[in-house]
């Protein structure tokens, strides 16, 4: 598998401060209103990821990261330049020691031109392991570094993160990059009632789905993506 890496020159203290601000914003404006405050996930910001795109934030650190990803992807990452690509990102903010994110993937598009990436903000020492779906053999082990931008293909690939043992929260920004033709799977059609659900009915269904025990992680709605 191909792993694209670049060390960025972002100010770590500034990005940590921005991340703490965003973590509070996500908790207050997304988690609590959507009944996700008790979602069974070590990172509340990650559990809320289907409800926002970090790259719509006006925080300067996030905007500068978006521009860095845009340039790195276009200049260094092998992709089909005839296609237009879209990006969605989220904050991983792990406040507790000893927790690990086990094997999982970000193969939401089903096409060969889909990518997953991560920026380390406060993630040392830790590492990520990658393997092909359906196998037990680790194909790649990558040391996580603060300020390191990393992009890999996401099709048929899954990864896991090592345990975190530091006092300060583990902080990263993760993102998916997909061409528009792979994104239609995020449109969901109700199976029980074919009539569109609107207003209070839709709101109540969303709250019920997001209650503890009913947590269903998944991709972001189409309107949360922004062009890369």
C-alpha positions as CSV (number, residue, x, y, z in Angstrom):
1,X,0.0,0.0,0.0
2,X,1.1,3.6,-0.7
3,X,1.6,5.9,2.3
4,X,2.1,9.6,1.5
5,X,3.6,11.7,4.3
6,X,4.7,15.3,4.8
7,X,5.8,17.2,7.9
8,X,3.9,20.4,8.2
9,X,5.1,23.5,10.1
10,X,2.0,24.4,12.0
11,X,2.3,25.9,15.5
12,X,1.5,23.0,17.8
13,X,0.4,25.1,20.8
14,X,-2.0,27.1,18.6
15,X,-3.5,23.9,17.1
16,X,-3.9,22.3,20.5
17,X,-5.7,25.5,21.7
18,X,-7.9,25.4,18.6
19,X,-8.7,21.7,19.1
20,X,-9.8,22.3,22.7
21,X,-12.1,25.1,21.6
22,X,-13.5,23.0,18.8
23,X,-14.0,20.0,21.1
24,X,-16.1,22.2,23.4
25,X,-18.0,23.6,20.5
26,X,-18.8,20.1,19.1
27,X,-20.0,18.9,22.5
28,X,-22.3,21.9,23.1
29,X,-23.6,22.5,19.6
30,X,-23.7,18.9,18.2
31,X,-23.4,16.2,20.9
32,X,-25.9,17.5,23.4
33,X,-28.6,18.7,21.0
34,X,-28.5,15.4,19.1
35,X,-28.5,13.1,22.1
36,X,-24.9,12.0,21.6
37,X,-23.4,13.1,24.9
38,X,-23.2,9.4,26.0
39,X,-22.2,7.8,22.7
40,X,-20.0,4.7,23.3
41,X,-16.8,6.0,21.8
42,X,-13.5,7.1,23.4
43,X,-13.7,10.4,21.4
44,X,-17.0,12.3,21.6
45,X,-15.8,14.5,18.7
46,X,-15.3,11.4,16.6
47,X,-18.7,9.9,17.6
48,X,-20.3,13.2,16.3
49,X,-18.4,13.1,13.0
50,X,-21.4,12.2,10.9
51,X,-22.9,15.6,12.0
52,X,-20.3,18.0,10.8
53,X,-17.4,18.8,8.5
54,X,-14.4,20.3,10.4
55,X,-13.3,22.0,7.2
56,X,-16.3,24.3,7.3
57,X,-14.8,25.8,10.5
58,X,-13.6,29.4,10.3
59,X,-10.7,28.8,12.7
60,X,-7.4,29.9,11.0
61,X,-5.6,26.6,11.9
62,X,-8.3,24.5,10.2
63,X,-8.3,26.7,7.1
64,X,-4.6,26.6,6.8
65,X,-4.6,22.8,7.2
66,X,-7.3,22.6,4.4
67,X,-5.0,24.5,2.1
68,X,-2.0,22.3,3.0
69,X,-4.1,19.1,2.3
70,X,-5.3,20.6,-1.0
71,X,-1.8,21.3,-2.3
72,X,-0.3,18.1,-1.0
73,X,-3.0,16.0,-2.5
74,X,-2.8,17.7,-5.9
75,X,1.0,17.7,-6.1
76,X,2.1,14.5,-4.3
77,X,-0.8,12.0,-4.1
78,X,-1.4,9.7,-7.1
79,X,-5.0,10.2,-8.2
80,X,-7.2,10.6,-11.2
81,X,-6.7,14.3,-12.1
82,X,-9.7,14.2,-14.4
83,X,-12.0,13.9,-11.5
84,X,-13.2,16.5,-9.0
85,X,-12.5,15.5,-5.3
86,X,-14.4,16.4,-2.2
87,X,-13.3,16.3,1.5
88,X,-14.9,15.9,4.9
89,X,-13.0,16.0,8.1
90,X,-13.5,15.5,11.9
91,X,-11.6,16.0,15.1
92,X,-10.3,13.0,17.1
93,X,-10.0,14.2,20.7
94,X,-9.2,11.4,23.2
95,X,-9.2,12.7,26.8
96,X,-8.6,9.4,28.6
97,X,-5.5,7.2,28.8
98,X,-5.5,3.4,28.0
99,X,-8.1,3.6,25.3
100,X,-7.6,2.2,21.8
101,X,-9.5,2.4,18.5
102,X,-9.5,-1.1,17.1
103,X,-9.6,-2.2,13.5
104,X,-11.9,-0.1,11.3
105,X,-12.0,1.4,7.8
106,X,-13.1,4.4,5.9
107,X,-14.0,2.7,2.7
108,X,-17.2,4.7,2.2
109,X,-17.0,5.3,-1.5
110,X,-16.4,1.8,-3.0
111,X,-14.1,3.2,-5.6
112,X,-10.3,3.0,-6.2
113,X,-9.9,6.8,-5.9
114,X,-11.0,7.2,-2.3
115,X,-8.5,8.3,0.4
116,X,-8.2,8.6,4.1
117,X,-5.8,11.0,5.9
118,X,-4.8,12.2,9.3
119,X,-2.8,15.1,10.8
120,X,-1.1,14.5,14.1
121,X,-1.5,17.4,16.6
122,X,-0.7,15.8,19.9
123,X,-0.2,12.1,19.2
124,X,3.3,11.2,20.3
125,X,4.1,8.5,21.2
126,X,1.7,6.3,19.3
127,X,1.4,4.4,16.0
128,X,-1.1,3.2,13.5
129,X,-1.2,-0.3,11.8
130,X,-2.8,-0.9,8.4
131,X,-4.0,-4.1,6.7
132,X,-6.2,-5.2,3.9
133,X,-9.8,-6.1,4.8
134,X,-10.2,-9.8,5.4
135,X,-6.6,-10.4,6.3
136,X,-4.7,-10.7,9.6
137,X,-1.3,-9.6,8.4
138,X,-0.2,-6.0,9.1
139,X,0.8,-4.4,5.8
140,X,2.2,-1.2,7.2
141,X,3.0,0.3,10.7
142,X,3.3,4.1,10.8
143,X,4.7,6.1,13.7
144,X,2.4,8.9,14.5
145,X,4.2,12.3,14.7
146,X,2.9,15.7,15.7
147,X,2.6,17.9,12.6
148,X,2.7,14.9,10.2
149,X,0.2,14.8,7.4
150,X,-0.5,11.3,6.2
151,X,-2.7,10.1,3.3
152,X,-3.4,6.5,2.2
153,X,-5.9,4.9,-0.1
154,X,-9.0,3.8,1.9
155,X,-10.5,1.2,-0.5
156,X,-10.3,-2.3,1.1
157,X,-8.0,-0.9,3.8
158,X,-8.5,-0.8,7.6
159,X,-6.4,0.4,10.5
160,X,-6.1,0.6,14.2
161,X,-4.5,3.0,16.7
162,X,-2.2,2.0,19.6
163,X,-3.1,2.7,23.2
164,X,-2.7,6.2,24.6
165,X,-0.8,6.5,27.9
166,X,-0.1,10.2,28.2
167,X,-1.8,12.7,30.6
168,X,-2.8,15.2,27.9
169,X,-5.5,14.3,25.3
170,X,-4.5,12.6,22.1
171,X,-5.5,14.9,19.3
172,X,-5.6,14.4,15.6
173,X,-7.6,15.7,12.6
174,X,-8.8,12.9,10.3
175,X,-10.5,13.2,6.8
176,X,-11.8,11.4,3.8
177,X,-11.3,12.4,0.2
178,X,-13.6,11.1,-2.5
179,X,-14.6,11.8,-6.1
180,X,-18.3,12.8,-6.4
181,X,-19.2,9.6,-8.2
182,X,-18.4,7.5,-5.1
183,X,-20.5,9.6,-2.6
184,X,-24.1,8.7,-3.5
185,X,-24.2,5.8,-1.1
186,X,-24.6,8.4,1.7
187,X,-28.2,9.0,0.5
188,X,-30.5,6.8,2.6
189,X,-34.0,5.8,1.6
190,X,-36.4,4.9,4.5
191,X,-37.3,1.2,4.3
192,X,-40.4,1.1,6.6
193,X,-42.2,4.3,5.5
194,X,-41.3,5.4,1.9
195,X,-42.7,8.9,2.5
196,X,-40.1,11.5,3.3
197,X,-39.8,12.3,7.0
198,X,-39.8,16.0,7.8
199,X,-40.1,18.4,10.8
200,X,-40.8,17.0,14.2
201,X,-41.1,13.4,13.0
202,X,-37.6,13.6,11.5
203,X,-36.2,15.3,14.6
204,X,-37.6,12.7,16.9
205,X,-36.3,9.8,14.8
206,X,-32.9,11.3,14.8
207,X,-32.9,11.7,18.6
208,X,-34.1,8.1,19.0
209,X,-31.4,6.8,16.7
210,X,-28.7,8.7,18.6
211,X,-29.6,7.5,22.1
212,X,-27.0,5.4,24.0
213,X,-27.2,1.8,22.7
214,X,-28.4,2.9,19.3
215,X,-25.2,4.6,18.1
216,X,-24.7,3.9,14.4
217,X,-21.4,5.3,13.1
218,X,-21.3,6.0,9.4
219,X,-20.4,8.4,6.6
220,X,-21.3,12.1,6.5
221,X,-24.4,13.4,4.6
222,X,-23.5,14.6,1.1
223,X,-24.1,18.3,1.9
224,X,-21.3,18.2,4.6
225,X,-18.5,17.7,2.0
226,X,-16.6,20.6,0.5
227,X,-14.6,20.6,-2.7
228,X,-10.9,20.0,-2.6
